[in-house]
Amino acid sequence: MSEGKQVFWYRREPEELRYYRTVPFSRLWPLFGAVFCLFAVIGAFNDLMELGRLPNLILAANMAAGGAIAITYLYVSVRLRKYFYVIISLLQIPFWIVFSKSATIAIRRFGLAENTPERGIRIAAFAVFFLIIASYVLFIVFLRGEGRESVRIRNELQLAHGIQKTLVPPVYLHEGRFELYGRSIPSDKVGGDLVDAISLRGGGTVAYLADIAGHGLQAGILMGMLKTAARTVLLDAKGEDAVEVLPSLMRRLNCVLPSVKEPQMYATFAGFFLGEDGSMRYALAGHPPVLLFRGGAGFERIQYEQFPLGLLSVEGFSSASAMMQSGDLLVAVTDGILEATNKAGEELGTERLQQIIAAHAAEPLPLLADSILDAVGVFGKQTDDRTLLLVRKH
C-alpha cells in the first residue's frame, strides 16, 4: 500500500456472483437444462452397471433425481451464498435414503417388473445418448445467448471508451510561470481516474487528480459526474481568495457525490492552485503523497491527511502552500502507479518512482510522462488505472 494513502474496507461479493444474481432466468434456463441432462446420465449409467434391470419408472426417477441435485448446486452457485453448499450436501444423505426406500416400496406396491438385461441395457443406452445430445444442444443455446449479450456489452464498452477519451484527454498547459501535463491510462475500457486543469476567470490555474474507488463502467460514470461538477464550480469562481479555491471545490464535491454514488464508493483527490505570481497551494484528500523534485537538493514529499471525497459528511477541508523555485518539478500520481506489482510481488513504491523521475527530470513534460509510464509498464502488469500530473515552474 502506498505511503499516506487512506484505505477503507468493505465486504463485497465476487463480481461473477453479483453478475449472475442479476441475470434473468430467461437467459439461464438453457444452462440449467443442460446441467440437468448431463447429470441425469448418471442415473442411466448406474442402471447400465446393473445390466439394465431397473424398472423403467424407477430408472426415470433415478435420472430425474440426479439432474435435480445437479441444478440445485448450480442454483446455489449463481444465486445463493456459499454456505448453502454445506446445507445441500448434508441434505443429500437423507434424500438418497428416502429415495431408495421409496423406490423399493413403489416396486412392491405397484408390482413393477425388472427389465430383462437386453431390453434394459438398450433403454439405458438410448437414455444416455439422448441426454448427452440434449445437454450439448442446450449448452450451445446458452453460449449463443451469452455471446450475443457479450457482443452487446462490448459495443457499449467501446462507446464508453470513446467517451472516456473525450472526458479525460491528455492535459498540457502553459500558464504564467507554470507548465503542466497530465495523462491517464485506464486499466479497462473505462477508468475511474481523472486529471484536469482549468484556468480561472479571476486568475490562476487549478489542476487536479481524482481517483474513484474501483474501476470499470461504474467508476467511469462517477468520474464523469465529478469532472462536470468540478468544472461547474471552478468556471463559476470569480475572484475567490487563493486560500479558499481548493477547499471550496472540495466541500462542493463532497456535498454532491453522496447523492449520485453507491455507499461504498468515494474519490481520492489531489488539487493544486497555481497563482499568476508563481505561488502554489495544494490540498490532498485520501491521496498518496505528492513528490516535489528540487534538482540537486533531492525530493520532498508533500502530505496532507484529509478524508476522501464523498465518503463522510465533513466540511473541514483546507489547503496549504508550498514554495516552488524555478526548475522545480511537482509529480502527483494515483495508486495505480505506486502499487504496480512485479512478478516477485513487490510494489513499485515511492522510492522506485523517485529514481525514475530523477533519471528523466530534464526531459520535456510529455516525454517525462512517457518515461514514467513506460517504466511502470515494464515493472509490472497493469491492474488499475494509471494517472499522473506533472507541474514544472519556469
Summary of the structure (lengths in Angstrom):
residues: 394
radius of gyration: 31.1
end to end distance: 33.5
largest distance: 102.1
contacts: 1281
relative contact order: 0.11
helix: 53%
strand: 17%
